[in-house]
Amino acid sequence: MDKDNYQHHISQQFNKDLTAVRNHLMEMGGLVEKQAADSLDALLKGDTGMAENVLKVEDRINKLEMMIDEECSRIIVLRQPAASDLRMIVAISKAVADLERIGDESAKIARMAIQLAEEGESPRGYVEARHIGAHVRRMLHDALDAFARFDVDKAVEVAAEDDQVDLEYRSAMRSLVTFMMEDPRSITRVLNVMWTLRSLERIGDHARNICEQVVYLVQGKDVRHITSEKMQEEVRKPGKR
């Protein structure tokens, strides 16, 4: 599938249905992307107002998830899509689930931001949060861009970045554990930052999942649960269209 031929059907209403559900996915993606960025900014700046706004957006994201799921179900029942069109619906449905979970992780970060603002800043961990946060925010943006453009090469490139995020996360956790052992008085506050880092690492995982759905959508290949190197090999092989 490419980014043009999914629109070519005898039924113009089918075209409109597919375009609408895809646009709603992109709308949800934009909201989630902003939510992730704002939650991290709230933590780094100690801005409880921004954190509260992140939590308010969660309900809107959940409603979008339910609406898109309903649209996908309706298209399957009424249009009985086949081949690439069915892959489009399945990929959207799975990407929506990952976006909703990214929203959940962003809400967790917002709650940690509020807690840290009330209890006092952590003496360590903000540099690591800023660095990993910038990385996963870029991954999420690029994953959504790859989905919008049907760009398999970009999707594979972004998915491979998750390995680096995992390394950065493990390194940060080791550093913070060592710090807590040296200064037990900081344990509660540092733990809040560690939970934030865990949520950021999970956002990276979900961004990778979205990239896997791009490969499935375009090539019809299931590249879940394999290494980045194996994914690159799979996309180079002749596949379904």
N, C-alpha and C positions, 0 to 999 in steps of 0.2 A: 504493500500500500504506500502511496505517496500522499502529499498534502492536498492534492487536487482531486484525484479520482474517487475519493470517498463520497464526494458530493454528487456524483453522476448517477442518478437513478431515474427510472421512468416516473416515479411519483415525486412531485415537487414537495409534497408534504413530508415525505420521508427525508428529503434533503433538509427541510426546515427543522425537523425533529432532531436529526443528528447534529446540525449546527447549533441548535439551542442547548442541547445537553453538553456539548463541548465548550460552548461559551460559559455556561454555568460552572463547569469545572475550572476554567481559567479565572472566573470571578472568585470562586472559593480559594483558589491558589493565591490570588493577590491578597486576599484578606489574611490568610494564614501566614504568608510571607511577611506582611506588616506586623502581625501579631508576634511572630518570632523575633523580629527586629526590636519591637517596642519592649518586649519582656526583658531582653538582655540589656537594653538601654536603661530601663527602669532599675535593674539590679546594679549596674555600674554607676549610675548617677544617684542612687538612693531616692528615686522619685516614686513615692507611693501613689501619687495621682495617676501617673502613667501606668503603673501596675494595675490599679483598679480598672482603668479603661480596657486593659488587655483582658481582664476577667469578664467584662461586660460583653466583649466581642464573641466570647465563647458560645453564647446562646445562638447568635446569628450563624456561626459556622456550623453548629449542630443542625440547625434548621435547613441550611443549604445541603448538607449531607443527606438528610431525609428526602428533600425535594429531588435531588439528582438521582438517588436510588429509585424513587418512584418513577421518574422519567425513564430510566433505563429499563425498569420492569415493564412499563407501558409499551415501549418501543419493541421489546422482545415479544410481547403478547400480540400486539396489533400488526407489526411489520414482519415478524418472523425473519429477522436478518440472517444472512448466511455469509460464510467466509470472512472477508476483511471487515464487513460491517459488524458482524458479531464480535470480532476481535476488538473493534472500536468500543463497543458497549462494555465488554468485559474489562478492558484496560481502564476505561473511565471509572467503572465501579470500584476497581481495586485501588486506583490512584486516589479516589475520593476517601477511601478508608484510611489510607496513609496520611492524607492531608488532615483528616479529623484527628488522628493521633498526634500529628505535629502540633495541632491546636491544643491538645491536652497537655503536651510537654511544655508548651509556651505558657500555659496557665500555671503549671507547677513552678516554672521559673518566676512568674509574677508573684506567686505566693511567697516564694523564698525571698524575693526583693522586699516585700512588705515586712516579713519577719526580721530580716537583717536591719531594715531601717528602724524597726521598733526596738530591737535588742542591742544594736550597735554593729558597726561594720566588722567583717572578718579581717584579721590581720594579714591574711594571705589568700591567694586564689583568684584575685580579680584580673591579674595579668593573663593567667591561663584561660579564664572565662572569656576575656576579650578576644584572645587569639583564636581559641576553638570556636567561639561564637561567630567570628567573622568568616571562618572557614565554612561552617555548616550553612550560614546564611547565603554564601555564594553558591554552595552546592544546591540548595533549594531553588534559588533563582534560576540557575542553569538547568536544573532538572525540569522545571516547568517550561522553560524556553525550548528545551529539546522536545518535550511533549507537544507544544504548540506548533513546532516546525517539522515534526516527524523526523527528527535528526538523530539517527542511530549512532553515528560516530560521536556526537556530542554526549549522548546518553552514556555510552561506554566510558568515555573520558571522565565524566562526572562520577559514575559508579566507582571507578578506580580510586578516586579521591577519598572514599570512605575508609580505605586501608590506612591512609595517612592520618585521618581523624582519629581512628582507633589507637594508633601509636601515640598521638599527642595526648589523648585522654588517659591512657595507661601511665604515661610519664608524669602527667599532672597529678594523678591520684597517688602515685608513689611519693612524690614530693610533699604533698599535703599530709599524708599519713606520717611521714618522718617529722614534719613540723609539729603535728599534734602530740607526738610522743615526746618531743622536746619541750612543749608548752601545753600541758593538759588543760590549763585555764581557757584555752581558745577552742576546745573541742566542739562545743555546741555551734559556734559561729562558723567554724571551718567546715563542719559537716553540712551546713546549709549550702555553702558554696560547692561542696562535693556533689550534693544532690543536683545542683544546677548543672554542673559539668556532665553528670549522667544524663540529664534531660537533653543537653546539647548533643551528646553522642548519639542518643536515640533519634534526634531530628536528622542527623546525618544518615542513620540507617534507613529512615523512611524516605529520604531523598533518593537514596540508592534504589529502594524498591520502586519508586516512580520511574527511574531510568530503566529498570528491568521491564516495566510495562511498555515503555517506548519500543524496546526490542521486540516484545511480543506483538505489539500492534503492527509494526512495520514488516517484520519478517515471520511472524507466527511461531517464534521459538521461545520456549520456556527456559529462561536463564537464571531462575531463582536457585539459591543454595549452591552456587558454584563460585569459584574464585574469579577475581577480576581478569586474570590471565586467560582462564578458560572461557570467560565471556567474550573476550576479544577474538579468540579462536572461533567461537560459534558464529559470531556475526559475519565473519569472513566467508563462511561456508555457504553454498547455494541453499536457499530456503524457500519457504512459502511466500506467496504474494497475494 
